[in-house]
Amino acid sequence: HREALPDSNVNYDPVLPLEASDNSRRTFLTIPILATCSSFILEPQPSQAAGTFTPGGTLVDREVGVTVGNPEASPNRKVNNENVLFSQDTYFKFGTASPFIEPDATDFPKTMPFVLSQQRYDSLKKYGERVQSAAKVINALDETIKVGDFAKISGCDDPIYAFRPLGLLANGFMASENTGTTNELLLARWYINEMYLRIGDIQNASSVEEALIAHTALKKSMNSYLSMLNRVITPKVGNKFEYIV
């Protein structure tokens, strides 16, 4: 089995794969959808889940929790991962939050899975414009927040955020019938889930300052996701994504 994704703050233990290889080859393109925005109960969750099991059922001898490893992660993620868009992500598997990635950084994750350039080209052609448009929409939310109308922003299920296309593009870039569900795909899903949660955090903020904090984390999640994609967008595949500031 593969070792866990490296993290300077958390000592991950090796864990069993999420599914058998034959099954994963048949189902890696299936995106499990768990929650809708309306089902959120936005109350802060404990920093540590009960016991020493990850949400995916792996027994570990370290702390687990929705903000362990990244204090900027949304505190409103349910400890069993039931209120996110994609049920299987790095939190589900390892029980901790993942670090954000600086634009164009390559130190984390240390490698990216091999996927044929034709698959990446086809995925980028199909979903690329929607993903870049969503990044611009997310970046522009600060204008609404600063005037105090943050409660009126569109909910996390609005197609303008393109969260499902973000997941489909990640599938095309980070998984194949040969690789199955990779750790890197789970990581990309974690960033998408954080964006999904942070839209709700903005809507339910008690002040402009609190909404801006959530928006900053939202933008960091988007840039982390885009940074992963840009690492494997070669001239043959297409144009790299623009980051948001």
Rosetta blueprint (number, residue, H / E / L):
1 H L
2 R L
3 E L
4 A L
5 L L
6 P L
7 D L
8 S L
9 N L
10 V L
11 N L
12 Y L
13 D L
14 P L
15 V L
16 L L
17 P L
18 L L
19 E L
20 A L
21 S H
22 D H
23 N H
24 S H
25 R H
26 R H
27 T H
28 F L
29 L L
30 T L
31 I L
32 P L
33 I E
34 L L
35 A L
36 T L
37 C H
38 S H
39 S H
40 F L
41 I L
42 L L
43 E L
44 P L
45 Q L
46 P L
47 S L
48 Q L
49 A L
50 A L
51 G L
52 T L
53 F E
54 T L
55 P L
56 G L
57 G L
58 T L
59 L E
60 V L
61 D L
62 R L
63 E L
64 V L
65 G L
66 V L
67 T L
68 V L
69 G L
70 N L
71 P L
72 E L
73 A L
74 S L
75 P L
76 N L
77 R L
78 K L
79 V L
80 N L
81 N L
82 E L
83 N L
84 V L
85 L L
86 F E
87 S L
88 Q L
89 D L
90 T H
91 Y H
92 F H
93 K H
94 F H
95 G L
96 T L
97 A L
98 S L
99 P L
100 F L
101 I L
102 E L
103 P L
104 D L
105 A L
106 T L
107 D L
108 F L
109 P L
110 K L
111 T L
112 M L
113 P L
114 F L
115 V L
116 L L
117 S H
118 Q H
119 Q H
120 R H
121 Y H
122 D H
123 S H
124 L H
125 K H
126 K H
127 Y H
128 G H
129 E H
130 R H
131 V H
132 Q H
133 S H
134 A H
135 A H
136 K H
137 V H
138 I H
139 N H
140 A L
141 L H
142 D H
143 E H
144 T H
145 I H
146 K H
147 V L
148 G L
149 D L
150 F H
151 A H
152 K H
153 I L
154 S L
155 G L
156 C L
157 D L
158 D L
159 P H
160 I H
161 Y H
162 A L
163 F H
164 R H
165 P H
166 L H
167 G H
168 L H
169 L H
170 A H
171 N H
172 G H
173 F H
174 M H
175 A L
176 S E
177 E L
178 N L
179 T L
180 G E
181 T L
182 T L
183 N H
184 E H
185 L H
186 L H
187 L H
188 A H
189 R H
190 W H
191 Y H
192 I H
193 N H
194 E H
195 M H
196 Y H
197 L H
198 R H
199 I H
200 G H
201 D H
202 I H
203 Q H
204 N L
205 A L
206 S L
207 S L
208 V H
209 E H
210 E H
211 A H
212 L H
213 I H
214 A H
215 H H
216 T H
217 A H
218 L H
219 K H
220 K H
221 S H
222 M H
223 N H
224 S H
225 Y H
226 L H
227 S H
228 M H
229 L H
230 N H
231 R L
232 V L
233 I L
234 T L
235 P L
236 K L
237 V L
238 G L
239 N L
240 K L
241 F L
242 E L
243 Y L
244 I L
245 V L
